[in-house]
Amino acid sequence: MTTAAETPAQEYDRLSYEYRRLLNLPDRSPEQEARLQQVYARLRAIRATPPDGYTLPTAAAQLVAHAEAHGWQALVHWPAPGYDGDVSVHLKIGRRAAPGELEYARSDMWIYELTWHSRDCPPGKLRLFGRILARTPQNPATHEAPSVRAVREVIAAHPEPA
């Protein structure tokens, strides 16, 4: 956790260094593995926190809620603390298919990646930026997804099996 004298940027840098060090150990002890998971969880929490003056765009928040309601996982990445460039938020939404769930597939996962960016927007505002990237069981190579609505439809059509 952050100490009184440590800024969020310093904490992020310290944890990033520790994460890389632990990740590159050839043989991690159970204690080191547990610490790696703790550090990773804290880094994810830091990156899930929007910078001052920003919130997750409504369409992004609704997509995350929709995905999680259907058993999918969502990862939200804001810029690391201390970053002073244009603000963006990157969403990665996906899940693995259960064994036997898909009859004709070349992969066992769905992954969608979307980015909202502040470029050419008023302060505090973000807009969908670039293409929506997808990897699906039928097409495991990274390709363009048609729309946020189409992603929502795929999620609804393929909820996590109970």
Legacy VTK file of the C-alpha trace (Angstrom):
# vtk DataFile Version 3.0
C-alpha trace
ASCII
DATASET POLYDATA
POINTS 162 float
0.000 0.000 0.000
0.977 3.627 -0.430
2.959 5.129 2.429
2.358 8.700 3.575
5.421 9.905 1.668
4.770 7.838 -1.487
2.750 9.332 -4.343
0.462 7.128 -6.452
2.992 7.369 -9.296
5.790 6.194 -7.006
3.664 3.322 -5.707
2.838 2.283 -9.263
6.507 2.382 -10.290
7.587 0.433 -7.182
4.917 -2.234 -7.683
5.642 -2.501 -11.414
9.290 -3.143 -10.651
8.386 -5.726 -7.981
5.914 -7.419 -10.327
8.500 -7.742 -13.110
11.103 -9.031 -10.637
8.737 -11.674 -9.215
7.420 -12.638 -12.634
10.941 -13.325 -13.928
11.986 -15.582 -11.050
12.674 -19.050 -12.460
11.247 -20.886 -9.430
8.790 -18.933 -7.279
8.064 -20.109 -3.771
4.414 -20.250 -2.664
5.007 -17.014 -0.715
6.470 -15.307 -3.779
3.563 -16.549 -5.901
1.088 -15.152 -3.371
2.942 -11.826 -3.332
2.923 -11.762 -7.149
-0.862 -12.116 -7.105
-1.192 -9.364 -4.467
1.001 -6.984 -6.453
-0.883 -7.758 -9.677
-4.243 -7.113 -7.977
-3.017 -3.771 -6.629
-1.608 -2.733 -10.033
-4.970 -3.580 -11.637
-6.776 -1.531 -8.981
-4.493 1.439 -9.608
-5.002 1.243 -13.381
-8.789 0.898 -12.920
-8.878 4.302 -11.207
-9.639 7.180 -13.604
-7.528 10.325 -13.527
-9.004 13.385 -11.816
-11.813 14.898 -13.869
-12.585 11.720 -15.835
-15.106 8.911 -15.522
-15.699 5.825 -17.567
-17.817 6.795 -20.604
-21.442 5.680 -20.313
-21.182 3.231 -23.227
-18.059 1.689 -21.694
-19.607 1.421 -18.227
-22.739 -0.185 -19.680
-20.650 -2.650 -21.705
-18.614 -3.631 -18.627
-21.791 -4.106 -16.565
-23.404 -6.136 -19.371
-20.334 -8.359 -19.733
-20.025 -8.990 -15.992
-23.759 -9.720 -15.714
-23.270 -12.474 -18.308
-20.218 -13.969 -16.571
-17.571 -12.354 -18.740
-14.465 -10.681 -17.329
-13.693 -7.019 -17.939
-10.379 -5.248 -17.496
-10.347 -1.429 -17.414
-6.994 0.324 -17.895
-6.553 4.050 -17.395
-3.135 5.702 -17.784
-0.653 4.973 -15.023
-0.384 7.636 -12.297
2.015 10.372 -13.307
1.260 10.083 -17.028
0.758 13.582 -18.423
-0.300 12.925 -22.029
-3.764 12.592 -23.554
-6.078 10.490 -21.389
-7.442 7.216 -22.688
-9.161 4.205 -21.220
-8.688 0.725 -22.631
-11.276 -2.030 -22.103
-10.561 -5.696 -22.571
-13.593 -7.953 -22.271
-13.632 -11.693 -22.722
-14.106 -15.199 -21.500
-13.048 -18.743 -22.243
-15.518 -21.213 -23.659
-16.421 -24.122 -21.423
-15.314 -27.585 -22.586
-17.823 -28.867 -25.117
-19.592 -25.496 -25.368
-18.549 -24.883 -28.958
-18.840 -27.571 -31.583
-16.911 -25.979 -34.460
-14.305 -23.559 -33.176
-10.672 -22.806 -33.837
-10.138 -21.210 -30.423
-11.702 -21.361 -26.969
-12.022 -17.663 -26.209
-13.700 -14.400 -27.028
-11.708 -11.199 -26.474
-12.832 -7.685 -27.391
-10.623 -4.619 -26.999
-11.975 -1.062 -27.115
-10.335 2.293 -26.442
-11.846 5.669 -25.584
-9.526 8.665 -25.987
-9.548 12.345 -25.022
-7.877 13.620 -28.198
-9.814 16.607 -29.625
-12.377 16.407 -26.790
-13.186 18.930 -24.064
-11.514 18.238 -20.686
-13.091 15.282 -18.905
-14.655 13.838 -22.091
-13.666 10.736 -24.054
-14.836 9.257 -27.344
-14.516 5.814 -28.873
-11.214 5.755 -30.693
-10.115 3.572 -33.563
-11.352 0.114 -34.329
-12.855 -2.404 -31.934
-10.551 -5.403 -32.022
-11.850 -8.933 -31.614
-10.618 -12.497 -31.294
-13.366 -15.093 -31.388
-13.600 -18.887 -31.395
-14.513 -18.850 -35.079
-11.797 -16.305 -35.980
-8.904 -16.393 -33.475
-6.768 -13.934 -35.431
-7.188 -10.339 -34.318
-9.796 -8.700 -36.523
-12.185 -5.762 -36.471
-15.486 -6.096 -34.616
-18.431 -4.310 -36.232
-19.742 -2.228 -33.287
-20.276 -1.961 -29.545
-23.856 -3.144 -30.129
-22.567 -6.252 -31.932
-20.206 -6.988 -29.027
-23.141 -6.712 -26.602
-25.124 -9.137 -28.768
-22.285 -11.696 -28.783
-21.987 -11.423 -24.985
-25.737 -11.922 -24.568
-25.704 -14.894 -26.962
-22.788 -16.572 -25.145
-23.199 -16.126 -21.382
-20.900 -18.007 -19.025
-22.463 -21.455 -18.528
-23.783 -22.039 -15.017
LINES 1 163
162 0 1 2 3 4 5 6 7 8 9 10 11 12 13 14 15 16 17 18 19 20 21 22 23 24 25 26 27 28 29 30 31 32 33 34 35 36 37 38 39 40 41 42 43 44 45 46 47 48 49 50 51 52 53 54 55 56 57 58 59 60 61 62 63 64 65 66 67 68 69 70 71 72 73 74 75 76 77 78 79 80 81 82 83 84 85 86 87 88 89 90 91 92 93 94 95 96 97 98 99 100 101 102 103 104 105 106 107 108 109 110 111 112 113 114 115 116 117 118 119 120 121 122 123 124 125 126 127 128 129 130 131 132 133 134 135 136 137 138 139 140 141 142 143 144 145 146 147 148 149 150 151 152 153 154 155 156 157 158 159 160 161
